[in-house]
Amino acid sequence: MSATRVFAARLAGTTVFDPLGDQVGRVRDVVVLLRAKGAPRAVGLVVEVPGRRRVFLPLTRVTSMDTGAVISTGLVNMRRFEQRASETLAIGELLDRHVELLDGSGEATIVDVAMEQQRNRDWLVTKLFVRRQKPGKSGLGLRRRGETVLVDTTAVRSLAGGGPELQGAELLLASYEDSKPADLADVLHDLGDARMVEVAAALPNERLADVLEELPEDDQVAILSGLGVERAADVLDAMQPDDAADLLSELPVEQATELLELMEPDEARDVRRLLAYREDTAGGLMTTEPIVLGPETSVAAALAHLRRQDITPALASMVFVCRPPLETPTGRFLGVVHFQRMLREPPSESIGGLLDAEIEWVAADAGLGTLTRLLAQYNLLALPVLDAERRLLGAVSVDDVLDHLLPSDWREAEDEATDAAIEAAQAQQNQLQAQREAAGG
């Protein structure tokens, strides 16, 4: 193994290969053990393998490591990584942490950590790349940025003495800037409770709203409760009304009432309507913000609405055509126009002539069984929800139904069939590796 110095932040995203050159996954973090005396010891890598599963790769099974590639022995345990209490994540918990320099020059912020392999083949965190903090503040009220220097780990007060709360969230979030909300939700869920709330609070409102919708309910409640009430209300405003209603229903009544009072009136009105329904009915599951257009709208204009980034794929499968008013509850519901139908028509055509007026619809009190049967029977991704006067109240999408059909802990639970398949693949991998070693011998 090469004895080069490796920086953790630069290692993030590096591809991990087996000895034959096949890709195993990508590095997401480095696991280190902080010690009261001596340099921290790096013991393994957190590797993301296909399926967004994060597994632990011990450094004893790494034959080469630099910022270009990581080569493993091929024997990778595919069990999901679970951080132990004694372990610290270099990228997730050390970067951006504030430390005190022992030379008396004040505080510094950790920008990166460097590992070096010792003669006994252990990897130790020997260096810290830090940014000194200049005293005083700028005219904008912000602390001025200081010079960056490389120092020994012994040049700062013990890293083991500070908790994860001392680390800012900027560098961690920067490494997931382009990630999908569901992927970032997985990262937050794997952090400790306090750290999860801290990192979530550093996200912009819109981004945090998207991530919250992908988290288990207990994580949602913990994060929202950890924000100030004004900030929490702003985040709820940015969420889809049905997701905001689901989250508020998990909070104590007093807390939910206070947040509703602080929300924007239009957003709060939609959420209150949804809270009036049982959560396992069409009314409780629906969104009050599907794409609703008048019959005179052109195909070109309708397709432009479907391109909106905040519309889910299920809701983008159709537009709902109604008489004014076009905000739910609307005027009389006329039908839907399917996305595929619009693709076959001239851009100037009015959608009123392309209606599917026979589409199945449900009342607000329809149960999960009815919704599931209709979505499956007619191959639909969304269903209109109408009142007795055929006004559109909202739409139930297939993803909302699935969320309520699956177990409440489906985001955390491992499917037994998946585990069995992984174990079988691991056994086969081990067998092939043994055969390769025998043939090489």
N, C-alpha and C positions, 0 to 999 in steps of 0.2 A: 504494500500500500504506500502511495506517495505521502511524503511527510510535509506536504504543503500546508500553509495556513489557510483556513477556510472561514469565511464570514457567513454567519447564519442568515442575515437578511438577503445576501446575494445568492444563497443556496435555495431560497424559496422559489418554487416553480421549476426547479431542475428536474429533468427526467431521470427516473431510476430504471436501469436495465438489468436483465439477468446476464449470466456469462455468455449466452449465445447471441446477445444483442437484441433480444425481444424486450419491448417496453413493459415495465411492471406498473408504473404509476409516476406521480410527481411529488416532490418534497413539499410539505406544507409547514413543517416546524421541526425544531430540534428539542429533544427532551434532555434536560440537565438536572443534576442533583446539586443543590446549593449546600455548602458546608460552612460551619462556623469558622473553621481554620482550613486554609489551603484553597486552591483554585477550584471553582465548580467543575464537576465532571460531566461530560456529555455522554449519554448512554444509548441514545437511539434517535431515529428519525420518525416523524409522523408522515406517512406516505398516503396520498390519496390515490386509490386504485379505481378502476372502472366501477360505475354505480355510485360514485361519490362516497364510497366507504373509506374511512380513515383507519389505517392499520399501523402497528408498531414494527419498525425494522431495527433490530439491535445493531449497534455499530460493529459488534463482533462478526456480523454477517455482511459487512461492507468491505469490499476488497479495494475500491478506489473511490475517492470522493473529491470533487472540486466543483466550481461553479458551472462547468460545462456538462457534466454527467456524473451520476452515481452508479457504480457497478456493485451489484449484490451477488451473493452466492447462489441465488435462485430459490433458496428456501425461505419463503415469506409466509408468516402466519397470517391468514386472512381474517382472523377474529378482529372485531371492531376495537380500536384503541380506546382504552379508558384510563384517564389520567389518575395516578395515585397521589395521595396527600403529600408524599415526599418529593414529588416531581414538579418541575417548573418548565413551562414552555418558553424557549428563548425568544421567539418572535412574538408570541401571544402575551407574554407577561414581563419580559425584561426590557424589550426595546421601548424607548421613550420614558423609561423610569428615571426619576430624579435620584442622584446619589451625591454624597458629600466627598469632595476631594481631600485627601489627608494632608496635602501640602499647604492647606490653609487658604487656598485661592477661592473657596466657596463651593457652590453647587454646580453640577453638570447634568446633562441629559444624555442617556445612553442612546446612541444612534445605531450601533451594531456591536456584535460580540464576535470575537475570533477564537476558533478552536485550533489546537495543534495536537498532533499525535505524539505520544511519548515513546520512549524505548520499550516500555512494557506493553505497548500497543493501546494503552488507554488514551482517550481523547479528553483533553482538559481545556476549559475556557480560560485562556491565558491573558487575553487582551480585551480591552474595551475601547471602542471608538466613540468618544463623547464630544458633546458640544458644551463648552463653558458658558455659563450664564453671566452676562455682564451685569454689574450692579445698576440699580436705577431702572427707570421706565422711560419709554419714548413718549413723544407728545400725544400719541394715540392711546396711551395707558397700557401699552403692551411691553413686556420685558424684551430688551434688545437681545438679538442673537449674537453669541460670542463665537470665538474660534473653535475649530474642531481639532482634537488631538487624539493620538493613540496612547493609552496608558495601560499599565499592568492592572490586573484585577486586584492586586494587593494595594493599589494606589487609592482605593476608595474604601469607605466604610463597608463592612460586610454586607454583601448582597442578601445574605440570608436574614439580615435583620429587618429588612423592609418588606412590606406586604405588597401584593399585586395592586392594591389601590393606589400605590405611588406611581404607577405607570400611566401615562396618557394613552389615548386610544388612536391618535392620528396615524402612527406608522402601521399599526395592525389593520386599520380600515383601509389604508392606502394600498395594501397588498391584495385587498378584495374589492377594489374600486369598481372593476368591471364584472364582478360576479353577479349571477342572478340572485334575486331576493331569497329564493329557497336555499341556495348554497350559503349565503351569508347567515341565514337563520340557523343552519347546521353548525356554523362556527360559533355563533353566540350560545347555542344550546350546550355546546361542549365546554364552555367556560364555567367557572364558579359563579354563584349567584351574584355576588357583589361586583365581580368583574363584568358579568353579562350586562348588568344595569348600567355600569359606567360606560362601556363601549357603545351600547345602544343609545345612550343619551348624547353621544357625540355625533350621531347620524343626523342629517337634515330631516325635517318633518316628513317630506314625501317619501324618502328612502326608508325611514323608520316605519312608516305606515305600511309600506309594501312588505317589509321584513316581518312585522308583527303578524300579518295575515298568514305567514308560513310557520309560525311557532306554535308549540303546544299551549293550551290554555293557561297552565300554571306559570309558564314563562311570560306570556302576555301580561298577566295580572302583575307579576313581580316587576316587570319593566315599567308598566304604566304607573304603578304605585310608587315607583322610585323617581318619577319625574315630578316637577312642580305641577300644581293643578292647572296653571295657565298653559304650560307646555303640553301637558297631557291632553287638554282640550283641543289644542291646535293639531296634535297628531290624530286624534279621533276625527277631526274635520277632514283630514286628508285620506282617511280610510274609506273603503266602500261602505255604504250605510249598513248592509247586512252584517259585515264583519265587525263594524263598530258596535252594532246592537248585540251581537254575540258576546263581545268582550265586556260590554257594560253589564250584561246579565250575570257575569261571573263576579262582579264587584258587590260589596255591601251597598244596600239601598241608598244610604246617606251619601256615599262617595259617588255613586252613579248619578244621583240627582244633582249634586254639585257640579259635576263635569258637564252634564246636559245643559245646565244654566249658563255655563261658560262657552259652550260651543256656538258657532254661527247659527242664527235662527233657522235658516233654510236647512242646514245639515241636521240640526237637532230635531226639526219637525219630521224628517224622513226616519230618523232613528227611533223617535217615539212611536211612530206608526208601526214599525217593525216589532218593537218591544211589546206591543199590544197582542201579538200573536204567539201561540205556542211555538217553541223553537223547532219542533219536529213536523211542522205543517208548511205548506207552500208559502203562507204569509210570513212565517218566521225565517224561511230559507231564502226568499226572493231578494233580489236587488231592486231598488226603486229607480235605478239609473240605467236602464237599457237604452239602446239607440232608438228613439222615437221620432218619426218624421211624418210629414203630411203627404198625401197621395200625389201632390203636384211636384214633389221633389224629383230632380233628374237622377238618372243612374250615376252619373259622374259625381254629383254632390253626395249621394248616398255612400258611394265607395270611399269618398274622402273621409266621411265620418267613421267608417270601419277601420281606417288606417290609424286612428287615434291610439297612442301608445298605452293609454290607461284602460283600454278595452281588452278583456280577456278573450282568448281564442274562441271559447264557447259562445260568448255573447256576440262576437264578431261574425258568427255564422249566419246571422239574419238581422234585418231591421224590422221594427214594429211600426206599422202604419196606422195612424189614428186621425180622427178629427180633432181640431183644437178644443181645449188647450193641449199642448204636447208634453207638458210635465205631468208626471203621475200624481194623482189619478187623472187620466187624460179624458178627452172626449170619447166618442164611440170608437171602439176598436174595429178596424176593417180587416186586418189580416197581417201576414208577414211577407217579406220578400227575401228569399234565400240568396246568400252570397253567390253561389254558383250560377243561379239564374241571371243575376246582374252581369256576370262576366260574359254571358252569351248575347247581351243586348247592346244596342247603340248607346253611347254615353248620354245622348240627348233625350232618350226615352224617359217618360215619367214612370215612377215606380207604381203608381196607382193602377197601371195596366198589367202589372206583373204579379199581382197578389196571389198568395196562397190563402184563400179565405176559409179553407176547410181544415186548417191546422188545429190539432187538439189543444184544448186549454183547460185550466183547472181553476177552481175557486180557492180563496185564501185558506180555507180550512181543510184542503186536501192533504192526506197523510203521505208519509214516505213511500208506502207500498204503491199507492196510486201514481205518484211521481215516477218511481222507478219503472213501473210497468209501461207507462206511456213513453218515456224516453227510450226504453229498449225496443218496444213494439214498433215505433215509427222512426227509429234511427235518428232521433233529434238530439241536439246539444243544448237546447233551451226550450222552455215552455212558457207561454204567456199566462199570467194570473189575472183573472177578470172578476169584477163584482157583478151583482145581479143586473146592473144596467149596461153590461158589456163595456165598462170602462177599464182600461189597462191600469192595474195597480203596480205591476212590476213583472219580473221574469225570473224563473228558477233555472239555473244552469246545472249541467251534469256534474261539474266539479263541486258545487255546493252540496248536491245530494250525496256524492261519494264521501265527502268529509263527514257527513252524519251517519252514513252506513258503516264506515270503518270504525274499529275500536277507538276510543278517545286517545289512546296512546300510540296510534298507528305510526306516528313520526318517529317514535323511539323504539317500538317493538321490532324485533327481528322475525321475519317470516320463517317458519320452520323449514319450509321447502327450500328457501334460499340458503339457510344455514347448511342444510344437508347437501345441497349442490356445491357450496363452497368447500365443505369438508371433503367431498368426493374429489373435487378438483385439486385440493391441497394434497390429498393422498396420491393422486395420479402424478402431480408435479414432483413429489418426493420420490416416487418410484422411477420416474424418468431421469431424475437427477442421479439416483443411485446407479442406474444403467449406464449413464454417460460416464460417471466416475469409474465404473468397472471396465468399460470399453477403453477408457483412456489409460487405465492401468495395465 
